[in-house]
Amino acid sequence: MDALTAFGLAAVTTMLVTYALEERGAVFTLLFAFACVAGSVYGFLQGAWPFGVVEAIWSVVALRRWYKRLGPETP
């Protein structure tokens, strides 16, 4: 396994774990966003730019969810 493949495996594994733990706290949503950024970097480095673009979009969505979780509760 080369370094790029190991990086991609670590990124998507982190995405899976942090997504599963998101309900436990906002920090997991933030970590999920960072893992999506890593997945995006992996996609672009590997040459799969559609994957890189989608992961970049997911990171923005996750950051928005994290930011909303920090705000006051709305009824």
Contacts in CASP RR format, 6 or more apart in sequence:
PFRMAT RR
TARGET T0000
AUTHOR 0000-0000-0000
METHOD contacts of the structure
MODEL  1
MDALTAFGLAAVTTMLVTYALEERGAVFTLLFAFACVAGSVYGFLQGAWP
FGVVEAIWSVVALRRWYKRLGPETP
1 9 0 8 1.000
4 42 0 8 1.000
4 45 0 8 1.000
4 46 0 8 1.000
7 38 0 8 1.000
7 42 0 8 1.000
7 45 0 8 1.000
8 38 0 8 1.000
8 39 0 8 1.000
8 42 0 8 1.000
8 43 0 8 1.000
8 46 0 8 1.000
10 38 0 8 1.000
11 35 0 8 1.000
11 38 0 8 1.000
11 39 0 8 1.000
11 41 0 8 1.000
11 42 0 8 1.000
12 35 0 8 1.000
12 39 0 8 1.000
12 42 0 8 1.000
14 31 0 8 1.000
14 35 0 8 1.000
14 38 0 8 1.000
15 32 0 8 1.000
15 35 0 8 1.000
15 36 0 8 1.000
15 39 0 8 1.000
18 28 0 8 1.000
18 29 0 8 1.000
18 31 0 8 1.000
18 32 0 8 1.000
18 35 0 8 1.000
19 28 0 8 1.000
19 32 0 8 1.000
21 28 0 8 1.000
22 28 0 8 1.000
22 29 0 8 1.000
22 32 0 8 1.000
25 69 0 8 1.000
26 66 0 8 1.000
26 69 0 8 1.000
26 70 0 8 1.000
29 62 0 8 1.000
29 65 0 8 1.000
29 66 0 8 1.000
29 69 0 8 1.000
30 62 0 8 1.000
30 63 0 8 1.000
30 66 0 8 1.000
32 62 0 8 1.000
33 59 0 8 1.000
33 62 0 8 1.000
33 63 0 8 1.000
33 66 0 8 1.000
34 59 0 8 1.000
36 55 0 8 1.000
36 56 0 8 1.000
36 58 0 8 1.000
36 59 0 8 1.000
36 62 0 8 1.000
37 55 0 8 1.000
37 56 0 8 1.000
37 59 0 8 1.000
39 51 0 8 1.000
39 52 0 8 1.000
39 55 0 8 1.000
40 51 0 8 1.000
40 52 0 8 1.000
40 53 0 8 1.000
40 55 0 8 1.000
40 56 0 8 1.000
40 58 0 8 1.000
40 59 0 8 1.000
41 52 0 8 1.000
42 51 0 8 1.000
42 52 0 8 1.000
42 55 0 8 1.000
43 49 0 8 1.000
43 51 0 8 1.000
43 52 0 8 1.000
43 55 0 8 1.000
44 52 0 8 1.000
END
